[in-house]
Amino acid sequence: MSGFAKDKDVWLSKEFEKPLVTASYFGFIPIEAPKISKEELALREEFGQHPHCDPAEHVAFIRSYIESGLSTEPHPISVSYKRCTPGRGADKYVLHFIGSNQGVADAALLRGALSILEDLGHKRLIVHINSLGDKDSLNAYERELHVHVRKFMPNLPENIREEMKQDVFRLFHLEHPDLEEIRETVPPSISFLSIQSRNHLKDVLEYLEALGVEFRISHKLVGNKHCSSHTIFAIRDAEDENKTMAFGYHYGKLGKKAGMKKEITMASVTIYTDFNKSSHNKIYKDLPKPKFSLVHLGREAKMHVLPIIELLRHEHIRVHHLLGKDKITIQLSSAESQPVSHLIIIGQKEALENAATVRNIATRAQETIPIPKLCTYLKHLTI
């Protein structure tokens, strides 16, 4: 996604910091952070406290998404914003990918978050990932959790028993030594996934492998059942895996709380930053302009797109792309609307050969370039 309709830019951010510029390379367009109402803040108590699942944040975004007209834009759509936390010495950057049930949504969120954190100086990051699946998968897992926990209940303190009776999923984020044994022996949620949910998780993991990202399945990574579904992921530093640098999940089930009549797929990631380590205080008023359009043909090719975008980002080469679209006609039509001179084409052949076909839009002349040489070739074209 390269941008929104010109008559609907009232909610676009007028200035932003480096993390949002980084996210823009992957299609996340900076917007103003939605204001959170008192009613939305109350959801934190209604749904129960969770260290990283914030219903207030997401319901506020969904409400703004509807009221601003963002919901009328062509989908999938991806946006980003900064959430200030005055007095706490840290800010949050939130990325949203809306309208795609494919693994590429999770992959784009993860790649964007990883790139932001790497720019902030974090060297070795690990993705922890799990899945609660769809509604049927979640219900089946919840029933199994009740059966499992019931065996331990008599030995738990009364206050913990009450917490668990209210919401058995609190097992995963309550701090109490008596709960550790239960967490260690609990059945994994992925054992209860429907076929569709299992295929979605498989799709996401294949994208992570294509990205060359270090990841592991973490069965104890479970979100808030009222807020999250499908894949849940956390990015942590290899040297301190107790510290979560970013946290993401699907939150479409919150749509009804914001007045949506029909649930659509919504996923996001929140990146936590520390001012003491930040180097992103420079304020930008414009995003880098796309110099080329990148199109992909086929699933194998699509797997290669995000690594290529990351490679180009390191050389400050931004490309127009539609990660959430599969049809080549839609991609080409969008590319033709851009003020660019060349197309970068990734098809099945290019994916197998680790190459890209670069086509001159005006003359139709084209050349196949190995990916390791692509940046140098494109820079030569822009001279």
N, C-alpha and C positions, 0 to 999 in steps of 0.2 A: 504494500500500500504506500502510495507516494504522497497522499494528502487528501483533503476533503474539498467539497464544493465551495467555491469562493464566497457564495452568499451565506455560508454557515460557519464562518471563521470567527464568530464572536467569542467562542469558548476556547479558541486556540491560545496557548500561552504566548505572551509577548516577549518574554525573556526567560532564560533557563540556564542551567549549569551543565558542566561537562557530562555527567552521567546520562542526562537526557539526550544530549547530542550523540553519545555512544549508542543509546537505545534506538535512535532514529535510523541508524544504518540497517537495523533489522526490521524497519517498518513501523516502529512505535512513535507516533506523532505526539509531541508535548501539548498538553492541555492544562487549563487551570485546575488545581485540585478542588474537588467538590467539597462544599461546606457540610459538616456533619451536624444534624439537628439534635435537639435534646431527645426527641423520640427515638432517633437512631442510636444515640448513646445508651439509651435504656435497654437496647437489645443485648448489650454485653452481659447484663444481669439476667435477662430473660433466657438467653441461650447458654448461660454458664461461662465462666472464665476459662480461656485457653490462652497459653502464652503467645500464639501466633495466628490463630484464626479470629479475625475481627469482623463480626457481622455489621457493626456500625460503619466501618470503612466501606464495605462492599455494598450495603444497601444504599448508602449515600451516593456511591458512584452510579448504581443502577438508576436511582431517582434522577440524577443529573443527566445520565445517558438518555432518559426518556424526555425530560423537560427541555433539554438543549436542542433536540432534534438529531442527536447523534444516532439514534435508533433508526432514522430514515435513510442513513447513508448505505451505500452498497457494502455488503458483508462478504467475507470476514473483515473485521476492522480491528486495529490495534493502536492503543494510545498509552501515554505515560504521563506521570506528574510527580511533583515533589510534595511530600507531606511534612510540614515543619513541626517540630516538637520543641517549642520554646522552653528554655531553662533546663533541658535534659542533656544538652551537649551532643545531640545526634539528630539526624533527619532520616526520613524514609523516602525511598523512591519506589513507586508502584507502577508496574507494567500490567496492562490488561490485553487479552486476546479474546475477541468476541465473535461467535458465529461459526466456529469450526470444531467438529468433533474428531478431527484427525490428530495424530501424534505430532504433527508439525507445529501445532499451537503450543504444546508443552515444550517442544524442542526450541522454538523461538524464544519463549519466556526464559528458559534455562540459559540459552546462549547469550541473550541480552544481559541477564543478571551476572553470569560469569565474566563477561567482558567488562562490565562496570566494576565489579570487584577486583578484577585483575588490574584495571587502570588505577585503582586506589591502592595498589601495592600488595595485594594478597597473592602469594606465589602458587601454593599448591592447594587447590580446592577439590573437595569430594562431594558428589551429589548423592544424597541418601534419598531413596524413592520407595514408595509403597502405593497400594491402590485399595480403596474401599469399594470401587465399582459402582454400578448403577443402583437404583432403589432396591431391586430384588436381592442383589448381592449384599447390600448393606443390612437389609432386614435379616437375611440368613446368618450373617456374621454376628449381628447383635444377639440373636437367639442363642448362638453358640457361646458367646461371651457370658451371658447370664448363667448358662449351665456350668461353665468353667469356674466362674467367680463364686457361685453358690457353695462350692466345696470348701472355700477358704473363709467365708463370711463369719462363722462363729468365733474365729480367732482374731478378728479385726477389731480395733477400737470402735466404740459406738459412733463417734463423729464420722469416721471413714465409712462405716456401714451405711449411714444415712446418705452420704455423698454418692456412694455406689448405687443405692436404691433409686436415687433421683436420676442418675445417668451413668450407666455402666462404663461408658467411654472415658469417664474421668480417671479410670484406672491408669491411663497412659500419661497423664500430666500432673496428677497429685503427687506431692513430695512426701513420701512416708516409707520408712524401711520395710514395713510389713508387706508393702505392695510389690516389692522387687521380685520376690519369688513367683508371684502370680503373673507378672509381666514376662518373666523368663520362660514360663511354661504355657503361656496362652497360645492357642492355635493361630497361625498367620491368616490375615484377612484374604490374601490372594488365593487361599484354598477354597474360598466361597464365591469367587468371581463367576459371573455368567460368561457364556462363550463370547459375547460381544465385548464385555469388559476385559476379559483376558486378552482378546485380540488388540484392544486399545493399548493396554499396558505393553504388550509385545511390540507394537508399533513405536511407542515412545522409546523403549529400550534400544530398538534398532537405530533410531535417530541418534541416541546418545553414543552408540558404538561408532556411527559414521562421523560424529563430531570428535571422536577420540577423547571423550570426557571420562574421567575416572568416576565410577558409580558403584553403588552397592544397594541391594534390596534390604530395607530396614523394616522388619515386621512390627517393631514397636513405634514406628512413625505413623501415628493415627491422629486425625484432626478432630474437629467438633462435628458430630453427626448432624447437627442442625444447619451447619454452614457448608460442609465440604462433601465431595463425592469424587469418584474416579481417582485419578492419580493425585498423590500428595508428595511433595518433595521439599527437601531442605538442603541448602548448600552450607558446608562446614569446612573449616580450616583443618587440614590434616594434622597439624600440630596441636590442635585443641578442638576435638570433635564434640565437645559439650557446648561449644559456642556456635550458635546458628547465625550465619551471615545473611541468609535469605530464606524465605519460606513461601511456597506456592501451593495452590490447590484449585480445583474447580468449584465454583460457588453459584452456579445457575439456579439451584434450588431456592436461593434467597429472593428470586425475582418477584414472587407473589407479595413479599413484604414491602416491595417498592411499587406495587400496583401493576405489575406485568400480568397479562391474562394467559400468556403462553410462555412456558419455560424454554429458553434457548441456552446453548452452550456458552459458558463464560468461565474463563480461567485467568488467574493473575499470579504474580510473584511480587513480594515485598522485599526490598533490599535495604538492610540496615547499615548505616554509615556512622563513623565516629569522627567528629570534627578534629580530634587530635591527630588523625592519620590522613585527613582528607587533603586533596590537592585540586578540588573542583570548585573553588570559590569564584573563578572567572565567570562573568555573566555574558551569555551569548544572546543576540537578538535575531539571528538567522541560522537556519540549518544549512549544512553543506548541500550544494546542489547536485543532483544526480548527473553524472557525466555519461552514463551508459544505461541501457535497459537489459535486464537479465531475465531470460525465459527458460522454462524447463519443460521437458516432454517425457512423461512417464515417472513411475514411482522411484526407480533406481536413480534417475537423474535428480529427482527432488531431494533425495537423501544427501546429495553432494552440494546443494545450493548453500546451506548455512555455513559449512566450512569455507566455501569460496567467498561468501560475503565477509566472514571474519578475516580472511587473508587480505581482501581488498581494504577492509577498514584499517588495518595496521598501516597501510600506505595512503590513507586518507582519500580513498577512491570510493565514493558513494554511488550505488547503482539503484535504479528504479526496479522494483520487483513486486510480484503478487504471490507471496508464499502460500497463501490460503487457497489459491485457485489452481485447478488442474487443467482446465480446458485451454489449449494453446490459442484458440481464437480470441478468447477473452484477454489473455496475456498480451497477444500481439496488438490487439485493439488499444489496450491501455498504453503499451509501449509507443505506439504511433502518436499518441497524444502528448508525449513528452518531448521537450526540446533537446534531444540527444542525437548523436550522429551514427552510433553503432549499437547493434544488438550483440549480447553475449548469450549464446545458445548452448544449453546443456541437454543433450538427449541420451538415449541408451548407449550409443556408440561412444560419445564423449565420456560418459560416466565410466565405462569399462576401460577406456584408454587414459583416464585421469587428465582430460583435456577439455578445451572449450572452443567452440566455433565462434569467431568474431566476424560479424557481417556488417558491411557498410550499408546503411539504409538507403542512401541516395543511389549508389552504383550497383548494389547487390553483390559486389565482390566480397569474398569471404576467405578466411584462413583459419586453420585449426592450430591452436596454440596449447602446448603442455601447461598444466596448471602452475607448476613452479615458475614458469616464465611469463605468466599472464600479467602480473603487475607491471613488469618492465615494458611489455608490449603495449599495454593500455596507456602508460605514461607517455610513450613515444607518440601515440596517436593524438594526445592532447597538446603536444608541443606546437 
